């Protein structure tokens, strides 16, 4: 993971629409390795690369969403569930005003 820094961010949002979870860094991509989403009521959640959708709307129930870690590939290549374009923020879009808590583990990696 040379030139990469494993970091976590808290998910604590409740407003319908776009919510910045990780602010973009110039020249770096945000590669999501793992995340947990736990809403207080069923809500559609969409991960975005700035304003561009990275996932389709996921209906997340109060049971939560725990997609697990993406293991490293041969040669130590670190892949993830998805990643932003360099400099863009990682955004969680909510389909309704519903409390969503959790976290995201990610790498800041060079472009």
C-alpha positions in Angstrom: 0.0 0.0 0.0 2.8 2.4 -0.8 1.6 6.0 -1.2 -1.7 5.0 0.3 -3.2 5.8 3.7 -6.0 3.6 5.2 -8.5 5.9 6.9 -12.0 5.8 8.3 -14.8 8.3 8.2 -18.0 8.5 10.2 -21.3 8.3 8.5 -23.8 10.4 10.4 -26.3 12.0 8.1 -30.0 12.6 8.1 -30.8 15.0 5.2 -32.3 13.9 1.9 -30.0 14.5 -1.1 -26.3 14.6 -1.3 -24.2 14.4 1.9 -20.4 14.6 1.7 -18.8 11.8 3.7 -15.2 12.2 2.6 -14.0 15.5 1.1 -11.9 15.1 -2.1 -8.2 15.7 -2.1 -6.4 17.1 -5.2 -4.6 14.4 -7.1 -6.0 11.6 -4.9 -8.7 9.0 -5.4 -10.9 7.7 -2.6 -11.0 3.9 -2.8 -13.7 2.4 -0.6 -12.6 -0.9 1.0 -15.5 -1.4 3.4 -18.6 0.4 4.7 -21.5 0.0 7.1 -24.8 1.8 6.7 -27.4 1.6 9.5 -30.6 3.7 8.9 -33.3 4.4 11.4 -35.9 3.6 8.7 -35.8 2.1 5.2 -34.1 4.6 2.9 -32.6 4.5 -0.6 -28.9 5.2 -0.5 -26.6 5.9 -3.5 -22.8 6.3 -3.3 -21.6 9.1 -5.6 -18.3 10.3 -7.0 -19.0 14.0 -6.6 -22.3 14.3 -8.6 -21.8 11.0 -10.6 -23.5 7.8 -9.2 -21.1 5.0 -8.2 -24.0 2.7 -7.3 -27.6 2.5 -8.0 -30.1 3.4 -5.3 -29.8 0.7 -2.6 -32.9 0.2 -0.4 -31.3 -0.2 3.0 -33.6 -1.5 5.9 -33.1 -1.0 9.6 -31.1 -4.3 9.5 -28.4 -2.3 7.8 -25.9 -2.9 5.0 -22.6 -4.6 5.7 -20.9 -5.5 2.4 -17.6 -6.6 3.9 -13.9 -6.1 3.0 -12.5 -6.5 -0.5 -9.4 -8.7 -0.1 -6.1 -7.6 -1.7 -5.3 -9.1 -5.1 -2.2 -11.0 -6.2 0.9 -8.8 -5.9 -0.6 -6.7 -3.2 -2.9 -4.7 -5.5 -5.6 -3.1 -3.3 -9.0 -2.9 -5.0 -12.2 -1.8 -3.4 -15.9 -1.7 -3.8 -15.7 1.5 -5.8 -13.6 4.7 -6.1 -13.9 8.4 -6.9 -12.2 10.3 -9.6 -9.1 12.1 -8.4 -10.1 15.2 -6.4 -13.8 14.4 -6.1 -15.6 13.9 -2.8 -17.3 10.7 -1.7 -20.9 11.5 -1.4 -23.8 9.5 0.1 -27.2 10.5 -1.4 -30.3 9.7 0.8 -33.7 9.3 -0.8 -35.4 10.7 2.3 -34.8 12.6 5.5 -33.7 9.5 7.6 -30.9 9.1 10.1 -28.1 7.0 8.6 -25.2 6.0 10.8 -22.1 3.9 10.2 -18.6 4.3 8.8 -16.5 3.9 5.6 -12.9 2.6 5.5 -11.0 3.9 2.5 -7.6 4.6 1.0 -6.4 7.9 -0.4 -4.4 6.7 -3.4 -2.5 8.6 -6.0 -4.3 9.2 -9.3 
